[in-house]
């Protein structure tokens, strides 16, 4: 049961856009808005994750980030496939 109210004002065209998207997902406006706001809030919070390493562990971490990626045949095959919407020559 929801007990905390969240109120906001929007332009009519913003409301209409939200309503259109909510309808496509068979959701009420408030459910759609709450879900979208929570997803964005989680994303913002996850971007703020902080961790600390000792100097030697940090250097190893940096070396791993700077190292070239290992060969990945599956990814190479995937990237070699031309997308159906790509009309340019490769």
KAMOHU-V59049 format. One record per backbone hydrogen bond with DSSP energy under -1.0 kcal/mol. NH is the residue of the N-H (numbers start at 0). CO is the residue of the C=O. E is the energy in kcal/mol with one decimal. If there is no record, write none. Layout:
# KAMOHU-V59049
NH_CO_E / NH_CO_E
This chain:
# KAMOHU-V59049
14_10_-2.5 / 15_11_-2.6 / 16_12_-1.9 / 17_13_-2.5 / 18_14_-2.9 / 19_15_-2.4 / 20_16_-2.2 / 21_17_-2.8 / 22_18_-2.6 / 23_19_-1.9 / 24_20_-1.3 / 25_22_-1.6 / 26_21_-2.8 / 31_27_-2.7 / 32_28_-2.9 / 33_29_-2.5 / 34_30_-2.4 / 35_31_-2.5 / 36_32_-2.6 / 37_33_-2.4 / 38_34_-2.4 / 39_35_-2.2 / 40_36_-2.5 / 41_37_-2.6 / 42_38_-2.0 / 43_39_-2.4 / 44_40_-2.5 / 45_41_-2.7 / 46_42_-1.7 / 47_44_-1.2 / 48_45_-1.2 / 57_53_-2.7 / 58_54_-2.3 / 59_55_-2.0 / 60_56_-2.3 / 61_57_-2.6 / 62_58_-2.4 / 63_59_-2.2 / 64_60_-2.1 / 65_61_-2.4 / 66_62_-1.4 / 75_71_-2.4 / 76_72_-2.4 / 77_73_-2.2 / 78_74_-2.7 / 79_75_-1.1 / 80_77_-1.1 / 85_82_-1.6
